[in-house]
Amino acid sequence: MTIDNKRRLLLRGTLGAGALAGAGLLVPSSVLAAWSKEAFAAKTTDAAMNALLGGKASASNAVSIKAPDIAENGAVVPITVTTTASNIESISIFIANNPSPLAANFVLGAGATGYAATRVKMGKTSDVIAVVNAGGTLQSASKEVKVTIGGCGG
């Protein structure tokens, strides 16, 4: 396929989507992921967990968090959550000392592997809490991540 043909295909797709949106057939709310406004607006970890999951989680060895002990740049802290639980419905990540504690919520399909990885923003040193909803039970693990200021310690 030549560059001109690719360009024409892109333009046709763009114009087609524009026509569908103009006709009211392609509505942004129908193509965007569902999210819990109350959970993301909550100011405490407990309130966010209640709004999103309907309760508090109990600590479990089936959930593990991989995160740096010290994050030199709080703007991009890599977090990986794994679990050995079965019937996993979702994996959520909370940052206890952030203004909005809910950092991420991954809704998994049937048969999905218990794995989620992302980068989060942390304003200051805090506990990172991972909650796995598996078969209606809430299991969690937590890890403290120290955030340095300008990479100088603290």
C-alpha positions in Angstrom: 0.0 0.0 0.0 1.5 3.4 -1.0 1.6 6.4 1.2 -1.1 8.1 -0.8 -3.4 5.1 -0.4 -2.8 5.1 3.4 -3.6 8.8 3.5 -6.8 8.3 1.6 -7.8 5.4 3.9 -7.2 7.6 7.0 -9.2 10.5 5.5 -12.1 8.2 4.7 -12.1 6.7 8.2 -11.9 10.2 9.8 -14.7 11.5 7.6 -16.9 8.4 8.3 -16.4 8.8 12.1 -17.2 12.5 11.8 -20.4 11.7 9.9 -21.5 9.2 12.5 -20.8 11.6 15.4 -22.7 14.4 13.5 -25.6 12.1 13.1 -25.6 11.2 16.8 -24.8 7.6 16.1 -21.3 7.7 17.7 -21.7 9.2 21.2 -18.6 9.8 23.3 -20.2 8.3 26.4 -20.8 5.1 24.5 -17.2 4.6 23.4 -15.4 5.7 26.6 -14.7 3.3 29.5 -17.1 3.4 32.5 -15.6 4.9 35.6 -16.8 5.5 39.2 -16.9 9.3 39.7 -17.4 8.9 43.4 -14.4 6.6 43.8 -12.1 8.9 41.9 -13.4 12.0 43.7 -13.0 10.4 47.2 -10.5 12.1 49.5 -9.6 9.1 51.7 -8.5 5.6 50.8 -11.4 4.0 52.8 -14.0 6.2 51.0 -12.5 5.4 47.6 -12.4 1.7 48.4 -16.0 1.8 49.6 -17.2 3.7 46.5 -15.4 1.5 44.1 -15.5 -2.0 45.7 -18.2 -1.7 48.3 -16.0 -2.4 51.3 -12.5 -2.8 52.8 -10.0 -5.4 51.7 -8.1 -7.8 54.0 -4.3 -8.4 53.7 -3.4 -11.5 51.7 -0.3 -13.3 50.6 -2.0 -14.0 47.2 -1.4 -10.3 46.2 2.0 -8.8 45.7 3.2 -5.3 44.7 6.4 -4.6 42.9 7.4 -0.9 43.4 10.6 1.0 44.1 11.5 1.5 47.8 12.6 5.0 46.9 11.1 6.9 43.9 13.4 9.8 42.9 10.7 11.2 40.6 7.2 11.1 42.1 5.7 11.9 38.7 6.4 8.5 37.2 6.5 5.7 39.8 6.2 2.2 38.2 3.9 -0.2 40.0 3.2 -3.8 39.1 0.6 -5.9 40.9 0.4 -9.7 40.6 -1.9 -12.2 42.2 -2.3 -16.0 42.5 -6.0 -15.6 43.2 -8.6 -17.2 40.8 -11.8 -15.6 39.4 -10.2 -12.2 39.3 -12.7 -9.4 38.5 -10.5 -6.3 39.0 -7.2 -5.0 40.3 -7.2 -1.5 41.9 -4.3 0.7 43.0 -4.6 3.3 45.8 -2.0 5.8 46.9 -2.9 6.6 50.5 -1.4 10.2 50.8 -2.5 11.4 47.3 -5.3 14.0 47.2 -7.3 11.5 45.2 -6.2 8.0 46.5 -7.6 5.9 43.7 -4.8 5.8 41.1 -6.0 3.0 38.8 -8.7 0.4 38.4 -8.3 -2.5 35.9 -11.4 -4.5 35.2 -10.4 -7.9 33.9 -12.3 -10.3 31.7 -12.9 -14.0 32.5 -9.8 -16.1 32.4 -7.4 -13.1 32.6 -4.0 -13.4 34.2 -3.7 -11.7 37.6 -1.3 -9.0 36.4 -1.5 -5.2 36.1 1.3 -2.7 35.5 1.2 1.1 35.3 3.0 4.3 36.3 1.4 6.5 39.0 2.0 10.0 40.3 2.8 10.3 44.0 3.0 13.7 45.7 4.8 12.5 48.7 5.9 9.3 50.6 2.9 7.0 50.9 1.6 3.5 51.1 0.7 2.0 47.8 -2.2 -0.4 48.3 -3.2 -3.0 45.7 -6.7 -4.5 46.0 -7.7 -7.6 44.0 -11.4 -8.4 43.7 -11.5 -12.1 43.2 -14.8 -14.0 43.2 -16.4 -11.3 45.4 -13.6 -11.3 48.0 -11.3 -8.3 48.4 -7.6 -9.1 49.0 -4.9 -6.6 49.4 -1.2 -5.9 49.8 0.6 -2.6 50.6 4.1 -1.2 50.3 5.6 2.1 51.4 7.2 4.1 48.6 9.4 7.0 49.7 9.4 9.9 47.3 12.5 12.1 47.3 12.4 15.8 46.5 14.6 16.4 43.5 16.4 13.1 44.0 18.1 14.4 47.2 16.5 12.2 49.8 13.8 12.8 52.3 
